[in-house]
Amino acid sequence: MITAMEIRKQQFSRGFRGWKEDEVKQYLNQIAVDYENLYSENSRLREEIQRLEFELKRYRNMEETMNNSLILAQQTAQEYQKNARLEAQAILDSAKKQIADLLAVYQDIIKRMNLFNSEMKVQVSGQRDMLEKNQKKIDQLSEFFYSADMKELLEKLTQASWGEGKND
């Protein structure tokens, strides 16, 4: 390929009417070929630059989209975390309320059981007192019926009945 310096320094031999026409045509032909090659190369490079600029723009758009997606994902994750914390707090509050309600129910049950036990103690105490009174009466009656006087009376009655039957 001919350089710009070679073009500037190129000298043609002088012919009958000036420079030799064949040399000038050959030189111009070579310049035209080199120019076409340069033009084609320049055109190809421009197309390559356009393609690369298009790809760069596409990659920048993709980068922007990815950045926006990342920001959206971060915001969504933060929103999920916030919602999860709120839901966890609501569940915790509900559980605390249920525990408090259950404790209140258990306290009420304990109060009722204590009242029931107190009533039962009173009833059992009354029944025990009654049993003791009955036992005292039984003891008194037993003492009366098993006393020596009663034995003697029974013996006299038995003899009297036997004795009457003998007289008849």
C-alpha positions in Angstrom: 0.0 0.0 0.0 1.2 3.5 -0.9 1.7 5.9 1.9 0.9 9.6 1.9 4.6 10.4 2.0 5.3 8.3 -1.1 2.5 10.1 -2.9 4.1 13.4 -2.1 7.5 12.4 -3.2 6.4 10.5 -6.3 8.1 11.9 -9.4 7.3 10.9 -13.0 9.8 10.7 -15.8 9.4 13.2 -18.5 8.2 11.9 -21.8 7.7 13.5 -25.1 4.7 15.4 -23.9 5.5 15.5 -20.3 5.3 12.6 -17.9 4.9 9.2 -19.2 1.3 8.5 -19.4 1.6 4.8 -18.5 3.5 5.5 -15.3 0.9 8.1 -14.3 -2.0 5.8 -15.1 -0.3 2.9 -13.3 0.4 5.2 -10.3 -3.1 6.6 -10.3 -4.4 3.0 -10.6 -2.4 1.9 -7.6 -3.6 5.0 -5.6 -7.2 4.2 -6.6 -6.8 0.6 -5.5 -5.2 1.7 -2.2 -7.9 4.4 -1.8 -10.6 1.8 -2.4 -9.0 -0.5 0.1 -8.8 2.4 2.6 -12.3 3.5 1.9 -13.6 -0.1 2.3 -11.6 -0.5 5.5 -12.8 2.9 6.7 -16.4 1.9 5.8 -16.0 -1.5 7.5 -14.5 0.2 10.6 -17.3 2.7 10.7 -19.9 -0.1 10.6 -17.9 -1.9 13.3 -17.9 1.3 15.4 -21.7 1.7 14.8 -22.2 -2.0 15.7 -20.0 -1.7 18.8 -21.8 1.6 19.8 -25.1 -0.1 19.4 -23.9 -3.1 21.5 -22.5 -0.6 24.0 -25.8 1.2 24.2 -27.6 -2.1 24.5 -25.3 -3.2 27.3 -25.7 0.1 29.0 -29.5 -0.3 28.7 -29.1 -3.8 30.1 -26.9 -2.4 32.9 -29.5 0.2 33.7 -32.3 -2.4 33.6 -30.3 -4.7 35.9 -29.5 -1.8 38.3 -33.2 -0.9 38.3 -34.1 -4.6 38.9 -31.5 -4.8 41.7 -32.9 -1.6 43.3 -36.5 -3.0 42.9 -35.3 -6.3 44.3 -33.7 -4.6 47.3 -36.9 -2.5 47.9 -39.0 -5.6 47.6 -36.7 -7.5 50.0 -36.9 -4.5 52.4 -40.7 -4.5 52.1 -40.9 -8.2 52.7 -38.7 -7.8 55.8 -40.9 -5.0 57.0 -44.0 -7.0 56.4 -42.5 -10.1 58.0 -41.5 -8.1 61.1 -45.0 -6.6 61.3 -46.6 -10.1 60.8 -44.2 -11.6 63.4 -45.1 -8.8 65.9 -48.8 -9.3 65.2 -48.4 -13.1 65.8 -46.4 -12.4 69.0 -49.0 -9.9 70.2 -51.8 -12.5 69.5 -49.8 -15.2 71.3 -49.3 -12.9 74.3 -53.0 -12.1 74.4 -53.9 -15.8 74.2 -51.4 -16.6 76.9 -52.8 -13.9 79.1 -56.4 -15.2 78.4 -55.3 -18.7 79.3 -53.7 -17.6 82.4 -56.8 -15.7 83.4 -58.9 -18.9 82.7 -56.5 -21.0 84.8 -56.6 -18.4 87.6 -60.4 -18.6 87.5 -60.2 -22.4 87.6 -57.9 -22.3 90.6 -60.2 -19.9 92.4 -63.2 -22.1 91.7 -61.3 -25.2 92.8 -60.3 -23.5 96.0 -63.9 -22.5 96.6 -65.0 -26.0 95.8 -62.4 -27.4 98.2 -63.5 -25.0 100.9 -67.1 -26.0 100.5 -66.1 -29.7 100.5 -64.1 -29.2 103.7 -67.1 -27.6 105.3 -69.4 -30.4 104.1 -66.9 -33.1 105.1 -66.4 -31.4 108.4 -70.1 -31.3 109.0 -70.4 -35.0 107.9 -67.6 -35.9 110.3 -69.2 -34.0 113.1 -72.5 -35.9 112.3 -70.6 -39.2 112.2 -69.0 -38.4 115.5 -72.4 -37.6 117.1 -73.8 -40.8 115.6 -70.9 -42.7 116.9 -71.4 -41.2 120.4 -75.1 -42.2 120.2 -74.2 -45.7 119.1 -71.7 -45.9 121.9 -74.3 -44.8 124.4 -76.9 -47.2 123.0 -74.3 -50.0 123.0 -73.3 -49.1 126.5 -76.9 -49.2 127.5 -77.8 -52.5 125.8 -74.7 -54.3 126.7 -74.6 -53.0 130.3 -74.8 -55.4 133.2 -78.3 -54.1 134.2 -79.6 -55.0 130.7 -78.1 -58.5 130.8 -79.7 -59.0 134.1 -83.1 -57.8 132.8 -82.8 -60.1 129.8 -82.1 -63.0 132.0 -85.0 -62.3 134.2 -87.3 -61.9 131.2 -86.0 -65.2 129.8 -86.5 -67.0 133.1 -89.9 -65.4 133.5 -91.0 -66.7 130.1 -89.7 -70.1 130.8 -91.1 -70.2 134.2 -94.6 -69.3 133.0 -94.5 -72.1 130.4 -93.5 -74.6 133.1 -96.5 -73.7 135.3 -99.0 -74.2 132.5 
